[in-house]
Amino acid sequence: MHKTALVTGASSGIGLATARALHAAGYTVYGTSRNPDAGNPEYEGIRYLPLELTDPGSIERLAAMLPPLDVLVNNAGSSQMGAIEETPSEKILELYETLLFGNIRLIQRVLPGMRARGRGWIVNVSSLAELMPVPCSAVYASAKAALHMLGTGLRQELRPFGIRVVTVAPSFIKTSIVQERLHCDNSPYSDMIQSAGRIRDAEIASGSPPEAVAEKIVKIVGMKNPSSFYPAGKKATLLAIASKWLPERLREWAVRKRFRLR
Ligand SMILES: NC(=O)c1ccc[n+]([C@@H]2O[C@H](COP(=O)([O-])OP(=O)(O)OC[C@H]3O[C@@H](n4cnc5c(N)ncnc54)[C@H](OP(=O)(O)O)[C@@H]3O)[C@@H](O)[C@H]2O)c1
């Protein structure tokens, strides 16, 4: 049976690798970018459409252009690093619009088609940061944790309609993901943000290739009985187990030690 997939944020990194892998697996693939070259350009067999997740109108326009989907991969995203005390509320809202509210709106728009056909997959790309937040990235981690919990709830709601919902949580992956650093002049958090930022950048530079996540997603959407949560990338399973079973003090100590915090 011929299948169609939409991958958000398919211009680079995990999204591009996933779009390529789904195309290689025989899917007709639509990918999104905020700046597709023009109209509906095709690149490596992927059909690009415009999407700005912080703009509800853009989500509506995308939905109107889409054919019925078998798979939706909610992948697009960016990141921030800053202390909560100093992060302007507009910046918090912007990241939540990108990582959570935009995904909810898109899910709402594709569900009627999936329900009518009695099948579909929603794959939400979260992050292992939702289990073990990098210091000064609480907004990012909380949006990803909310996306995971949304999926956990949605899964039960959609099961009777034949629609599967899965969360994929990558560890550090070698991409050029944008991370906005937010801090004030003379901030008491500056040293912490700079030190944690340096280590986070080094982890990403030596992270797994995005294809590791893409391969996992392609495998998942071929499963009969998928679990609700899949870690992906180097040490991801180990970290997910550690975050669940290590005593909290030990877990927090390990994060402080890794990010050289007091
Ligand atoms: N890299 C990691 O270590 C890592 C780890 C865990 C989770 N993740 C998650 O994996 C996902 C993909 O990230 P990546 O590392 O592959 O980064 P990336 O290469 O920068 O890809 C991000 C994609 O999201 C799109 N995007 C960004 N902001 C958007 C917005 N406001 N509206 C619509 N599209 C937007 C970008 O498209 P355009 O710029 O073309 O619009 C780009 O295609 C993200 O959700 C990220 O949080 C990454």
The ligand as an SDF file (V2000), in Angstrom:
LIG
                    3D

 48 52  0  0  0  0  0  0  0  0999 V2000
   20.4410   17.9700   17.8680 N   0  0  0  0  0  0  0  0  0  0  0  0
   20.2190   17.4470   19.0630 C   0  0  0  0  0  0  0  0  0  0  0  0
   21.1600   17.1680   19.8450 O   0  0  0  0  0  0  0  0  0  0  0  0
   18.7950   17.1500   19.4980 C   0  0  0  0  0  0  0  0  0  0  0  0
   18.6560   16.3600   20.6620 C   0  0  0  0  0  0  0  0  0  0  0  0
   17.3680   16.0760   21.1000 C   0  0  0  0  0  0  0  0  0  0  0  0
   16.2720   16.5320   20.3990 C   0  0  0  0  0  0  0  0  0  0  0  0
   16.4450   17.2930   19.2850 N   0  0  0  0  0  0  0  0  0  0  0  0
   15.2330   17.7540   18.5910 C   0  0  0  0  0  0  0  0  0  0  0  0
   15.2710   17.3070   17.2580 O   0  0  0  0  0  0  0  0  0  0  0  0
   14.5020   18.1870   16.4440 C   0  0  0  0  0  0  0  0  0  0  0  0
   15.2940   18.5530   15.1920 C   0  0  0  0  0  0  0  0  0  0  0  0
   16.4320   19.3000   15.5760 O   0  0  0  0  0  0  0  0  0  0  0  0
   17.8400   19.2060   14.8040 P   0  0  0  0  0  0  0  0  0  0  0  0
   18.8630   18.9460   15.8380 O   0  0  0  0  0  0  0  0  0  0  0  0
   17.7300   18.3340   13.6370 O   0  0  0  0  0  0  0  0  0  0  0  0
   18.0090   20.7400   14.4010 O   0  0  0  0  0  0  0  0  0  0  0  0
   18.0750   21.4910   12.9780 P   0  0  0  0  0  0  0  0  0  0  0  0
   19.0140   20.8130   12.0560 O   0  0  0  0  0  0  0  0  0  0  0  0
   18.2960   22.9160   13.2970 O   0  0  0  0  0  0  0  0  0  0  0  0
   16.5920   21.2920   12.4140 O   0  0  0  0  0  0  0  0  0  0  0  0
   15.5210   22.0080   12.9360 C   0  0  0  0  0  0  0  0  0  0  0  0
   14.4440   22.1180   11.8710 C   0  0  0  0  0  0  0  0  0  0  0  0
   13.3220   22.7730   12.4630 O   0  0  0  0  0  0  0  0  0  0  0  0
   12.8850   23.8150   11.6040 C   0  0  0  0  0  0  0  0  0  0  0  0
   12.3650   24.9030   12.4580 N   0  0  0  0  0  0  0  0  0  0  0  0
   13.0160   25.5740   13.4320 C   0  0  0  0  0  0  0  0  0  0  0  0
   12.2060   26.4820   13.9900 N   0  0  0  0  0  0  0  0  0  0  0  0
   11.0170   26.3910   13.3490 C   0  0  0  0  0  0  0  0  0  0  0  0
    9.7710   27.0660   13.4680 C   0  0  0  0  0  0  0  0  0  0  0  0
    9.5920   28.0770   14.3500 N   0  0  0  0  0  0  0  0  0  0  0  0
    8.7560   26.7150   12.6500 N   0  0  0  0  0  0  0  0  0  0  0  0
    8.9240   25.7390   11.7260 C   0  0  0  0  0  0  0  0  0  0  0  0
   10.0670   25.0490   11.5670 N   0  0  0  0  0  0  0  0  0  0  0  0
   11.1130   25.3900   12.3610 C   0  0  0  0  0  0  0  0  0  0  0  0
   14.0960   24.2170   10.7850 C   0  0  0  0  0  0  0  0  0  0  0  0
   13.6340   24.5670    9.4870 O   0  0  0  0  0  0  0  0  0  0  0  0
   13.8960   25.9560    8.7290 P   0  0  0  0  0  0  0  0  0  0  0  0
   15.0030   26.6800    9.4410 O   0  0  0  0  0  0  0  0  0  0  0  0
   14.2170   25.5480    7.3350 O   0  0  0  0  0  0  0  0  0  0  0  0
   12.5750   26.6140    8.8450 O   0  0  0  0  0  0  0  0  0  0  0  0
   14.8850   22.9110   10.6720 C   0  0  0  0  0  0  0  0  0  0  0  0
   14.5090   22.1830    9.5260 O   0  0  0  0  0  0  0  0  0  0  0  0
   14.1290   19.3950   17.3230 C   0  0  0  0  0  0  0  0  0  0  0  0
   12.7980   19.2650   17.7790 O   0  0  0  0  0  0  0  0  0  0  0  0
   15.1030   19.2590   18.4870 C   0  0  0  0  0  0  0  0  0  0  0  0
   14.5880   19.8360   19.6670 O   0  0  0  0  0  0  0  0  0  0  0  0
   17.6920   17.6050   18.8090 C   0  0  0  0  0  0  0  0  0  0  0  0
  1  2  1  0
  2  3  2  0
  2  4  1  0
  4  5  1  0
  4 48  2  0
  5  6  2  0
  6  7  1  0
  7  8  2  0
  8  9  1  0
  8 48  1  0
  9 10  1  0
  9 46  1  0
 10 11  1  0
 11 12  1  0
 11 44  1  0
 12 13  1  0
 13 14  1  0
 14 15  2  0
 14 16  1  0
 14 17  1  0
 17 18  1  0
 18 19  2  0
 18 20  1  0
 18 21  1  0
 21 22  1  0
 22 23  1  0
 23 24  1  0
 23 42  1  0
 24 25  1  0
 25 26  1  0
 25 36  1  0
 26 27  1  0
 26 35  1  0
 27 28  2  0
 28 29  1  0
 29 30  1  0
 29 35  2  0
 30 31  1  0
 30 32  2  0
 32 33  1  0
 33 34  2  0
 34 35  1  0
 36 37  1  0
 36 42  1  0
 37 38  1  0
 38 39  2  0
 38 40  1  0
 38 41  1  0
 42 43  1  0
 44 45  1  0
 44 46  1  0
 46 47  1  0
M  CHG  2   8   1  16  -1
M  END
$$$$
